[in-house]
């Protein structure tokens, strides 16, 4: 299911009917990443030390790069919350024209959900920051990658799934469906988190993630049988 969702997403990325929303979302992601790095550079406390020589000797740019990995997924997902409807519409128009999402999600709900996710991701990743650093140097990066995917996979899977599903059903039904298919939603979220951990691919991660999760939702909705048969 996940592989099919990814395959369909890659096929559509530069499809003419998807191209405009793709470049809009890509521009938003790049601006977010550049803005984040500028903020880290401008406001990083020059006299800050972690107390660990091997971290402090890494220099600002190494710490800044790691900070971008930690903060970027939450921040860009918050920005992407305003474009999810367009991405999902483009996917559904191409693959699911008879089951397009018609519910209008209030802007306040988008903002609240995105802020909540961003806050959770920042808090959890800051808590995991020292373990990230230890695993980065102690396991040649593989341990840090695995921890990053585990920490962020659940949150990203939940948020991207809810952003898509809420267009079709009530919040209560979204929660029921997410709990029922928690393993598959987490797998989708882990794939998104893994993309966020790869340089350059992380810029495409929120776009691919929203499109992929739209496919995942429709696969699960048809499997569930209660979403489109009411």
Kinemage of the C-alpha trace (Angstrom):
@kinemage 1
@onewidth
@group {chain A} dominant
@subgroup {mainchain}
@vectorlist {calphas} color= white
{ca unk a 1} P 0.000 0.000 0.000
{ca unk a 2} L 2.707 2.492 1.002
{ca unk a 3} L 4.844 1.583 -2.001
{ca unk a 4} L 1.880 2.072 -4.323
{ca unk a 5} L 1.121 5.446 -2.723
{ca unk a 6} L 4.741 6.567 -3.194
{ca unk a 7} L 4.805 5.308 -6.775
{ca unk a 8} L 1.639 7.226 -7.687
{ca unk a 9} L 2.992 10.347 -5.982
{ca unk a 10} L 6.273 10.291 -7.920
{ca unk a 11} L 4.376 9.757 -11.169
{ca unk a 12} L 2.264 12.846 -10.550
{ca unk a 13} L 4.875 15.289 -9.241
{ca unk a 14} L 5.476 17.011 -12.564
{ca unk a 15} L 2.130 16.173 -14.132
{ca unk a 16} L 0.785 19.347 -15.855
{ca unk a 17} L -2.287 19.492 -13.603
{ca unk a 18} L -0.122 19.097 -10.500
{ca unk a 19} L 2.717 21.371 -11.580
{ca unk a 20} L 1.376 24.685 -10.265
{ca unk a 21} L 0.644 23.413 -6.755
{ca unk a 22} L 3.963 21.552 -6.774
{ca unk a 23} L 5.988 24.688 -7.465
{ca unk a 24} L 3.941 26.754 -5.005
{ca unk a 25} L 4.586 24.213 -2.259
{ca unk a 26} L 8.248 23.866 -3.258
{ca unk a 27} L 8.720 27.645 -3.053
{ca unk a 28} L 7.090 27.707 0.400
{ca unk a 29} L 9.373 24.894 1.609
{ca unk a 30} L 12.535 26.603 0.313
{ca unk a 31} L 11.574 29.944 1.873
{ca unk a 32} L 10.894 28.193 5.187
{ca unk a 33} L 14.280 26.425 5.122
{ca unk a 34} L 16.190 29.597 4.207
{ca unk a 35} L 14.323 31.598 6.849
{ca unk a 36} L 15.041 28.967 9.494
{ca unk a 37} L 18.773 28.929 8.755
{ca unk a 38} L 18.896 32.726 8.764
{ca unk a 39} L 17.104 32.829 12.130
{ca unk a 40} L 19.529 30.283 13.592
{ca unk a 41} L 22.472 32.324 12.297
{ca unk a 42} L 21.088 35.689 13.430
{ca unk a 43} L 19.924 34.683 16.893
{ca unk a 44} L 22.347 31.940 17.879
{ca unk a 45} L 23.903 32.937 21.247
{ca unk a 46} L 27.609 33.396 20.580
{ca unk a 47} L 28.654 32.496 24.121
{ca unk a 48} L 26.457 29.370 24.338
{ca unk a 49} L 28.204 26.126 25.231
{ca unk a 50} L 26.708 22.696 25.697
{ca unk a 51} L 29.307 21.509 28.183
{ca unk a 52} L 30.452 18.803 25.765
{ca unk a 53} L 33.741 19.636 24.038
{ca unk a 54} L 33.016 17.388 21.060
{ca unk a 55} L 29.755 19.272 20.426
{ca unk a 56} L 31.143 22.768 21.027
{ca unk a 57} L 34.124 22.112 18.758
{ca unk a 58} L 31.793 21.134 15.898
{ca unk a 59} L 31.188 24.793 15.184
{ca unk a 60} L 28.087 26.844 14.504
{ca unk a 61} L 27.359 25.513 11.025
{ca unk a 62} L 27.297 21.893 12.161
{ca unk a 63} L 24.978 22.769 15.015
{ca unk a 64} L 22.909 24.948 12.678
{ca unk a 65} L 22.554 22.100 10.187
{ca unk a 66} L 21.396 19.759 12.953
{ca unk a 67} L 19.049 22.453 14.232
{ca unk a 68} L 17.534 22.712 10.768
{ca unk a 69} L 16.895 18.980 10.702
{ca unk a 70} L 15.248 19.166 14.113
{ca unk a 71} L 13.085 22.246 13.502
{ca unk a 72} L 12.384 22.199 9.758
{ca unk a 73} L 9.811 19.334 9.632
{ca unk a 74} L 7.498 20.986 12.155
{ca unk a 75} L 7.832 24.486 10.739
{ca unk a 76} L 7.352 23.515 7.096
{ca unk a 77} L 4.397 21.283 7.987
{ca unk a 78} L 2.807 24.305 9.634
{ca unk a 79} L 3.311 26.307 6.424
{ca unk a 80} L 2.169 23.389 4.287
{ca unk a 81} L -1.077 23.147 6.237
{ca unk a 82} L -2.371 26.016 4.115
{ca unk a 83} L -1.510 24.172 0.880
{ca unk a 84} L -2.666 20.677 1.805
{ca unk a 85} L -6.115 21.253 0.327
{ca unk a 86} L -4.605 22.148 -3.045
{ca unk a 87} L -2.258 19.152 -3.016
{ca unk a 88} L -5.032 16.749 -1.971
{ca unk a 89} L -7.414 18.258 -4.545
{ca unk a 90} L -4.855 17.701 -7.307
{ca unk a 91} L -4.321 14.079 -6.255
{ca unk a 92} L -8.031 13.345 -5.901
{ca unk a 93} L -8.917 14.988 -9.190
{ca unk a 94} L -6.452 12.687 -10.944
{ca unk a 95} L -6.975 9.402 -9.069
{ca unk a 96} L -10.222 9.659 -7.048
{ca unk a 97} L -12.582 11.990 -8.959
{ca unk a 98} L -15.666 10.351 -7.427
{ca unk a 99} L -14.438 10.729 -3.856
{ca unk a 100} L -13.112 14.271 -3.581
{ca unk a 101} L -12.998 15.917 -0.187
{ca unk a 102} L -15.779 18.481 0.116
{ca unk a 103} L -15.555 19.521 3.765
{ca unk a 104} L -14.092 22.992 4.258
{ca unk a 105} L -11.606 23.062 7.097
{ca unk a 106} L -11.677 26.354 9.039
{ca unk a 107} L -8.437 28.335 8.848
{ca unk a 108} L -8.401 28.490 12.658
{ca unk a 109} L -8.326 24.671 12.811
{ca unk a 110} L -5.431 24.564 10.347
{ca unk a 111} L -3.463 27.099 12.370
{ca unk a 112} L -4.189 25.430 15.725
{ca unk a 113} L -3.325 21.946 14.466
{ca unk a 114} L -0.131 23.127 12.797
{ca unk a 115} L 1.001 25.083 15.849
{ca unk a 116} L 0.308 22.093 18.102
{ca unk a 117} L 2.310 19.779 15.852
{ca unk a 118} L 5.162 22.264 15.546
{ca unk a 119} L 5.345 22.720 19.321
{ca unk a 120} L 5.325 18.945 19.941
{ca unk a 121} L 7.997 18.300 17.320
{ca unk a 122} L 10.243 21.065 18.615
{ca unk a 123} L 9.902 19.899 22.229
{ca unk a 124} L 10.468 16.203 21.458
{ca unk a 125} L 13.372 16.859 19.117
{ca unk a 126} L 15.028 19.249 21.547
{ca unk a 127} L 14.707 16.573 24.244
{ca unk a 128} L 16.322 14.112 21.825
{ca unk a 129} L 19.017 16.573 20.683
{ca unk a 130} L 21.837 15.227 22.867
{ca unk a 131} L 20.970 11.586 21.979
{ca unk a 132} L 21.003 12.667 18.320
{ca unk a 133} L 24.530 14.031 18.734
{ca unk a 134} L 25.760 10.966 20.615
{ca unk a 135} L 24.285 8.582 18.054
{ca unk a 136} L 25.498 10.722 15.153
{ca unk a 137} L 29.133 10.233 16.098
{ca unk a 138} L 28.798 6.887 17.867
{ca unk a 139} L 26.968 4.942 15.154
{ca unk a 140} L 28.140 6.754 11.997
{ca unk a 141} L 24.789 8.507 11.739
{ca unk a 142} L 22.573 5.426 11.452
{ca unk a 143} L 21.449 5.544 15.068
{ca unk a 144} L 20.606 9.254 14.811
{ca unk a 145} L 18.669 8.572 11.594
{ca unk a 146} L 16.685 5.756 13.217
{ca unk a 147} L 15.893 7.880 16.288
{ca unk a 148} L 14.845 10.814 14.090
{ca unk a 149} L 12.456 8.586 12.114
{ca unk a 150} L 11.038 7.034 15.283
{ca unk a 151} L 10.527 10.344 17.100
{ca unk a 152} L 8.987 12.144 14.143
{ca unk a 153} L 7.250 9.289 12.331
{ca unk a 154} L 4.323 9.109 14.733
{ca unk a 155} L 3.736 12.867 14.822
{ca unk a 156} L 4.115 13.405 11.076
{ca unk a 157} L 1.965 10.397 10.201
{ca unk a 158} L -0.768 11.581 12.522
{ca unk a 159} L -0.691 15.186 11.296
{ca unk a 160} L -0.527 14.498 7.563
{ca unk a 161} L -3.226 11.836 7.822
{ca unk a 162} L -5.518 14.146 9.774
{ca unk a 163} L -4.936 17.057 7.378
{ca unk a 164} L -6.156 14.874 4.510
{ca unk a 165} L -8.877 12.890 6.288
{ca unk a 166} L -10.578 15.911 7.878
{ca unk a 167} L -11.624 16.954 4.382
{ca unk a 168} L -13.865 13.879 4.252
{ca unk a 169} L -15.156 13.249 7.773
{ca unk a 170} L -15.627 14.662 11.239
{ca unk a 171} L -12.740 14.962 13.685
{ca unk a 172} L -14.219 12.125 15.744
{ca unk a 173} L -14.287 9.781 12.748
{ca unk a 174} L -10.770 10.836 11.785
{ca unk a 175} L -9.515 9.863 15.246
{ca unk a 176} L -11.344 6.518 15.065
{ca unk a 177} L -9.858 5.708 11.683
{ca unk a 178} L -6.354 6.814 12.688
{ca unk a 179} L -6.431 4.587 15.772
{ca unk a 180} L -7.833 1.656 13.795
{ca unk a 181} L -5.042 1.845 11.214
{ca unk a 182} L -2.364 3.249 13.493
{ca unk a 183} L 0.385 0.960 12.206
{ca unk a 184} L -0.149 1.924 8.570
{ca unk a 185} L -0.432 5.612 9.413
{ca unk a 186} L 2.831 5.395 11.371
{ca unk a 187} L 4.529 3.640 8.454
{ca unk a 188} L 3.496 6.511 6.193
{ca unk a 189} L 4.725 9.011 8.769
{ca unk a 190} L 8.046 7.161 9.099
{ca unk a 191} L 8.512 7.412 5.328
{ca unk a 192} L 7.880 11.156 5.508
{ca unk a 193} L 10.289 11.519 8.456
{ca unk a 194} L 12.953 9.553 6.554
{ca unk a 195} L 12.612 11.946 3.607
{ca unk a 196} L 13.019 14.901 5.970
{ca unk a 197} L 16.346 13.416 7.096
{ca unk a 198} L 17.826 13.337 3.570
{ca unk a 199} L 19.417 16.574 2.257
{ca unk a 200} L 17.604 18.131 -0.714
{ca unk a 201} L 14.883 15.463 -0.523
{ca unk a 202} L 13.766 17.138 2.712
{ca unk a 203} L 12.591 20.126 0.651
{ca unk a 204} L 10.238 17.841 -1.274
{ca unk a 205} L 9.224 15.841 1.809
{ca unk a 206} L 6.171 17.931 2.817
{ca unk a 207} L 4.816 17.909 -0.749
{ca unk a 208} L 5.410 14.200 -1.276
{ca unk a 209} L 4.119 13.526 2.241
{ca unk a 210} L 0.797 15.311 1.690
{ca unk a 211} L 0.264 13.641 -1.698
{ca unk a 212} L 1.303 10.209 -0.428
{ca unk a 213} L -0.934 10.434 2.629
{ca unk a 214} L -3.865 11.343 0.382
{ca unk a 215} L -3.383 7.992 -1.361
{ca unk a 216} L -2.974 6.213 1.987
{ca unk a 217} L -6.216 7.717 3.245
{ca unk a 218} L -8.151 6.591 0.174
{ca unk a 219} L -6.697 3.080 0.337
{ca unk a 220} L -7.699 2.806 4.007
{ca unk a 221} L -11.097 4.421 3.409
{ca unk a 222} L -11.997 1.808 0.822
{ca unk a 223} L -10.645 -0.922 3.095
{ca unk a 224} L -12.703 0.425 5.987
{ca unk a 225} L -15.877 0.569 3.900
{ca unk a 226} L -17.616 3.104 6.120
{ca unk a 227} L -16.240 6.334 4.687
{ca unk a 228} L -17.631 6.378 1.157
{ca unk a 229} L -20.649 4.124 1.752
{ca unk a 230} L -22.826 6.347 3.877
